[in-house]
């Protein structure tokens, strides 16, 4: 593990006692990610190569209140016991706060670095000499943007959703001629349940409903309802192309 040591430690109330300051920095290095040094004084002395008597004395000093400390949490104490019933194991009191400050500084530094790289790439692209490859890439990107705009414009035109009255009225026109009202209502409700997401044009959908009606082999309307044949200019009757629904 490692810990970031801020320069303000040189202005702290323990700065003049440099052996104590060095020992506290050693404690920061020995701490885990939560700021705990779960070790005995003997183990700390073995790791830091400091005499056990000095380690014991400095641990006791760091446990004491310090009213001149910059951070008055816990009365200025630097460390406290993990368990008051044990004679070993300490928590560095302000470890979490300074670790968070370090993480925020790292985030800001990383953000500045990313912005600097992006700005550099943008400037390089702007100052790059015009080549056939660059021109081709620029044209492809422009075409993609235009296609996307056209697609968005087209989709914007499909947002029209008819009421049942509008839909059924269109079904009865010569352009559609869907004979069965209940069949038309069923198809309308099916499309309405999907919020017309799959129907780019509801009038075209109505005409498709007429085609589905006929492809399923449903009977045509009564002959009396079929519009009368018209005579062509040659005198031959024209085949009826549509009928008038009920």
C-alpha positions as CSV (number, residue, x, y, z in Angstrom):
1,X,0.0,0.0,0.0
2,X,1.0,3.6,-0.3
3,X,-0.4,6.9,0.9
4,X,-0.2,10.5,-0.5
5,X,1.5,12.8,2.0
6,X,0.4,16.5,1.7
7,X,3.0,19.2,1.9
8,X,1.0,20.8,4.7
9,X,2.5,18.2,7.1
10,X,5.6,20.5,7.1
11,X,3.4,23.2,8.6
12,X,1.7,21.0,11.1
13,X,2.1,21.1,14.9
14,X,4.4,18.0,14.7
15,X,6.7,19.5,12.0
16,X,9.4,20.6,14.5
17,X,9.6,17.1,15.9
18,X,11.0,15.5,12.8
19,X,11.4,12.0,14.2
20,X,7.7,12.1,15.2
21,X,6.8,13.5,11.7
22,X,8.8,10.7,10.0
23,X,7.2,8.1,12.2
24,X,3.7,9.4,11.4
25,X,4.5,9.3,7.7
26,X,5.6,5.6,8.2
27,X,2.2,5.0,9.8
28,X,0.5,6.3,6.7
29,X,2.4,3.9,4.6
30,X,1.6,1.0,6.9
31,X,-2.1,1.7,6.9
32,X,-4.6,-0.2,4.9
33,X,-7.2,1.4,2.5
34,X,-9.3,2.4,5.5
35,X,-6.5,4.0,7.5
36,X,-6.0,1.1,9.9
37,X,-2.6,0.0,11.2
38,X,-3.6,-3.3,12.8
39,X,-0.1,-4.1,14.1
40,X,1.6,-4.4,17.5
41,X,4.3,-1.9,18.5
42,X,6.9,-4.7,18.1
43,X,5.7,-5.4,14.5
44,X,5.8,-1.7,13.7
45,X,9.3,-1.4,15.1
46,X,10.4,-4.4,13.0
47,X,8.9,-2.9,9.8
48,X,10.2,0.7,10.3
49,X,13.6,-0.3,11.8
50,X,12.9,2.1,14.7
51,X,13.7,1.0,18.3
52,X,10.7,-0.4,20.1
53,X,11.0,2.2,22.9
54,X,10.9,5.0,20.5
55,X,7.9,3.5,18.6
56,X,6.0,3.1,21.9
57,X,6.8,6.7,23.0
58,X,5.7,8.2,19.6
59,X,2.5,6.1,19.4
60,X,1.6,7.5,22.9
61,X,2.3,11.1,21.7
62,X,0.2,10.6,18.5
63,X,-2.7,9.4,20.7
64,X,-2.6,12.5,22.8
65,X,-4.9,15.6,22.1
66,X,-3.2,18.4,20.2
67,X,-5.1,21.7,20.4
68,X,-2.7,23.2,17.8
69,X,-3.6,20.7,15.2
70,X,-5.1,22.1,11.9
71,X,-7.8,19.4,12.1
72,X,-9.5,19.6,15.5
73,X,-11.3,16.2,15.0
74,X,-10.9,14.0,18.1
75,X,-9.3,17.0,19.8
76,X,-6.4,17.0,17.4
77,X,-5.3,13.4,18.0
78,X,-3.6,11.7,15.0
79,X,-4.4,8.1,15.9
80,X,-6.8,6.2,18.2
81,X,-7.0,2.6,19.3
82,X,-9.1,0.2,17.2
83,X,-10.3,-1.4,20.4
84,X,-9.9,0.3,23.8
85,X,-9.5,-3.2,25.3
86,X,-6.4,-3.9,23.3
87,X,-2.9,-2.4,23.6
88,X,-2.2,-2.5,19.9
89,X,-3.9,-1.6,16.6
90,X,-4.6,2.0,15.6
91,X,-6.9,4.0,13.3
92,X,-5.4,7.1,11.6
93,X,-8.2,9.6,12.3
94,X,-8.1,11.9,9.3
95,X,-6.9,9.2,6.8
96,X,-10.3,9.0,5.0
97,X,-10.6,12.7,4.6
98,X,-7.2,13.2,3.1
99,X,-7.6,10.1,0.9
100,X,-10.8,11.6,-0.5
101,X,-9.0,14.9,-1.2
102,X,-6.3,13.0,-3.0
103,X,-8.8,11.1,-5.1
104,X,-10.5,14.4,-6.1
105,X,-7.2,15.9,-7.1
106,X,-6.4,12.8,-9.2
107,X,-9.8,13.1,-10.9
108,X,-9.3,16.7,-11.7
109,X,-5.7,16.1,-13.0
110,X,-7.0,13.2,-15.2
111,X,-9.8,15.4,-16.5
112,X,-7.3,18.2,-17.4
113,X,-5.1,15.6,-19.1
114,X,-8.0,14.2,-21.2
115,X,-9.1,17.7,-22.2
116,X,-5.5,18.6,-23.2
117,X,-5.2,15.5,-25.4
118,X,-8.6,16.2,-27.0
119,X,-7.6,19.8,-27.7
120,X,-4.3,18.7,-29.2
121,X,-6.0,16.2,-31.5
122,X,-8.6,18.8,-32.6
123,X,-5.8,21.3,-33.4
124,X,-3.9,18.6,-35.3
125,X,-7.0,17.7,-37.3
126,X,-7.6,21.4,-38.1
127,X,-4.1,21.9,-39.2
128,X,-3.7,18.6,-41.1
129,X,-3.0,19.0,-44.8
130,X,-5.8,18.3,-47.2
131,X,-5.4,14.8,-48.8
132,X,-7.7,12.6,-50.9
133,X,-8.1,10.4,-47.8
134,X,-9.1,13.3,-45.6
135,X,-11.5,14.7,-48.1
136,X,-13.1,11.3,-48.6
137,X,-13.5,10.8,-44.8
138,X,-15.0,14.3,-44.5
139,X,-17.5,13.6,-47.3
140,X,-18.5,10.3,-45.8
141,X,-19.1,11.9,-42.4
142,X,-21.1,14.7,-44.1
143,X,-23.3,12.1,-46.0
144,X,-23.9,10.3,-42.7
145,X,-25.0,13.5,-41.0
146,X,-27.4,14.3,-43.9
147,X,-28.9,10.8,-43.8
148,X,-29.4,11.1,-40.1
149,X,-31.1,14.4,-40.5
150,X,-33.3,13.1,-43.3
151,X,-34.2,10.1,-41.2
152,X,-35.1,12.3,-38.2
153,X,-37.2,14.6,-40.5
154,X,-39.0,11.6,-41.9
155,X,-39.7,10.2,-38.4
156,X,-41.0,13.5,-37.3
157,X,-43.6,13.3,-40.1
158,X,-44.8,9.9,-38.8
159,X,-45.8,11.3,-35.5
160,X,-49.4,11.9,-36.7
161,X,-51.7,9.5,-34.8
162,X,-55.3,9.4,-36.0
163,X,-58.5,9.1,-33.9
164,X,-60.8,6.2,-34.6
165,X,-63.3,8.5,-36.4
166,X,-60.5,9.7,-38.7
167,X,-59.3,6.2,-39.3
168,X,-62.8,4.8,-40.1
169,X,-63.7,7.8,-42.3
170,X,-60.6,7.1,-44.4
171,X,-61.4,3.4,-44.5
172,X,-64.8,4.3,-46.2
173,X,-63.2,6.5,-48.9
174,X,-62.5,5.3,-52.5
175,X,-58.7,5.2,-51.6
176,X,-59.2,2.4,-49.1
177,X,-62.7,0.9,-49.2
178,X,-62.4,-1.4,-46.2
179,X,-65.9,-2.9,-45.7
180,X,-66.1,-4.2,-42.2
181,X,-66.1,-1.7,-39.4
182,X,-65.3,-4.2,-36.6
183,X,-62.3,-5.5,-38.6
184,X,-61.1,-1.9,-39.1
185,X,-61.5,-1.2,-35.4
186,X,-59.5,-4.3,-34.5
187,X,-56.7,-3.2,-36.7
188,X,-56.9,0.3,-35.3
189,X,-56.7,-0.9,-31.7
190,X,-53.7,-3.1,-32.6
191,X,-51.8,-0.2,-34.1
192,X,-52.9,2.1,-31.2
193,X,-51.5,-0.4,-28.7
194,X,-48.1,0.0,-30.3
195,X,-48.5,3.8,-30.3
196,X,-48.2,3.5,-34.1
197,X,-44.5,2.9,-33.7
198,X,-44.3,0.5,-36.6
199,X,-46.8,2.4,-38.9
200,X,-44.9,5.1,-40.8
201,X,-48.1,6.3,-42.4
202,X,-51.5,5.5,-40.9
203,X,-53.4,5.9,-44.2
204,X,-51.0,3.4,-45.9
205,X,-51.7,1.1,-43.0
206,X,-55.4,1.4,-43.5
207,X,-55.0,0.4,-47.2
208,X,-52.9,-2.6,-46.1
209,X,-55.8,-3.6,-43.8
210,X,-58.0,-3.8,-46.9
211,X,-55.4,-6.0,-48.6
212,X,-55.3,-8.3,-45.6
213,X,-59.1,-8.5,-45.6
214,X,-59.1,-9.7,-49.2
215,X,-56.1,-12.0,-48.9
216,X,-57.8,-13.9,-46.0
217,X,-60.6,-14.8,-48.5
218,X,-63.3,-12.8,-46.8
219,X,-66.5,-12.3,-48.8
220,X,-66.9,-9.2,-50.9
221,X,-69.8,-6.8,-50.1
222,X,-73.2,-7.5,-51.7
223,X,-73.4,-6.9,-55.4
224,X,-75.9,-4.1,-54.8
225,X,-73.2,-2.2,-53.1
226,X,-70.7,-2.4,-55.9
227,X,-70.5,0.9,-57.8
228,X,-72.0,0.8,-61.3
229,X,-69.7,0.1,-64.2
230,X,-68.6,3.0,-66.3
231,X,-68.4,3.0,-70.0
232,X,-65.1,3.7,-71.7
233,X,-64.7,5.9,-74.6
234,X,-64.7,2.9,-76.9
235,X,-68.2,1.8,-75.6
236,X,-66.9,-1.2,-73.6
237,X,-68.0,-1.4,-70.0
238,X,-65.2,-0.9,-67.5
239,X,-64.7,-3.5,-64.7
240,X,-65.7,-2.1,-61.3
241,X,-62.6,-1.3,-59.4
242,X,-64.1,-0.5,-56.0
243,X,-67.3,-0.7,-53.9
244,X,-69.1,1.5,-51.6
245,X,-69.1,0.1,-48.0
246,X,-71.9,0.0,-45.6
